[in-house]
């Protein structure tokens, strides 16, 4: 039997027009403390974005979403979060915010392979 570790995940949502409250999933962030692992995968459905807001700044939303991946990766791409460990970067990403790109609630599970879990959740909940 393969050893499984607890992991946490949050969806990354796009809220094109805050006043309407409509949103859709555009990515997932996975954190596994036992393995010091944090990663995000993004999939922006541009057609869905433009249905909800025909005047949306698609390039700006895309940049914000890929910024989430950069923070997970750490280093220069993480900006102010660069000095934090995986857990601190995850905590920074899941903090509530009132912007077009927002984290959803945090959920937990068990996994033997956090990298595969990111892809599985992206396929299941975003694509």
N, C-alpha and C positions, 0 to 999 in steps of 0.2 A: 504494500500500500504506500502510495506517495504521500509525503508529509504536506499537509495543507496549512496555510497561514491565514489569519484574519486579514481582510483588506477592506478599505472604505472606498466608496466612489460617489461622485456627484455628476449629474448631467450639467452641461453648459448650454444655457438657453439664450435664444435671441428674442428680445422684446422690441420689435421695430418702433412701435408707438406706445410709449409709456401710458398715455392717457386711456388707451383702449385695453391694456392689460393682456393682449394676445401674445402668445409666445410659441416657439417651437424649439425642439432639441437640435443642437448643432455640434455637439461633442460630448466627450466623457473624460473625466479625470479619475485616475485610479491611484490610490496610495496604499502601500503595504509597509507598515512600520518594521516588521520582522526582517524585511529585506532591504530596508532603506530605499524603497522604490517609489517614485512618483512619475507618472506620465499622463499625457493627454493626447487624444486623437480627435481631430476635427473633420466634420463633413458639412459644409454649408450648402444648403439647397437654395440657390439664388432665386429660382423661380418662386419658391414659397415665400421668400423674403419680399420679393416684389409684388406678390399678391397681397400681402399684409400691408405693405407700404410701397406704392409705386414710385415714390421719390426717395427711397432708401439709398444711403451712401454704401453701396455694395463693397467697394474697395475698403472703406473705413471699417465696416463690420468684419470683413475678411481679415484685415490687419489686427483687429482686436482679438479675434478668435485665435489666430496664429500666435499672438502674444501669449496666450495661455500655454501653448506648447512650449514656447521659449522659456517661460518661468519654470515649468516643470524640468526642462533640460538643465537649468542652472547656468552658471558662467555668465558671460557678457550679455547673452540674450535675456537673462532674468532681471536685468535692471536693478532696482533697489532690493529685490529679493535674492540677489546673487549670493550673498553671504550665508543665507539660511540653509539648513539641512532639508532633506526631503519633506519631513513633517512640517517644518515652518513654511515651506513653499506651498504645501497643500493647504495649510491653515489660511495662508494669505489669499489663495485662490477661492476658497469656499466662503470667505467672509461676505456677508450680504452687501449688495451695492445696488444703487439705483441708476443703472446705465443700460445701454442697449444689449450688452453681453452680461449675463448674470449667471451665478451658480444656482443649481437647484438644491434640494435637501440632500443630506448625506445618508447613504445606505451602507450596509455591511454585508460581507459574505466570507466564504472560505475559498482559497485557491492554492493550487500547487504551482501555478505559473501566472504571475501578475501581468506579464507582457501579453500573453494570450487572452487574459481577462479583458484587457483594454479593447482588443479587437472584437472579442465576443460581444461585449456590451455595446460597442459602436454599431455593430451589425444588428443587434437585437433592439436597441432603443433609439437609434438615430437615423440610420439609413433606411 
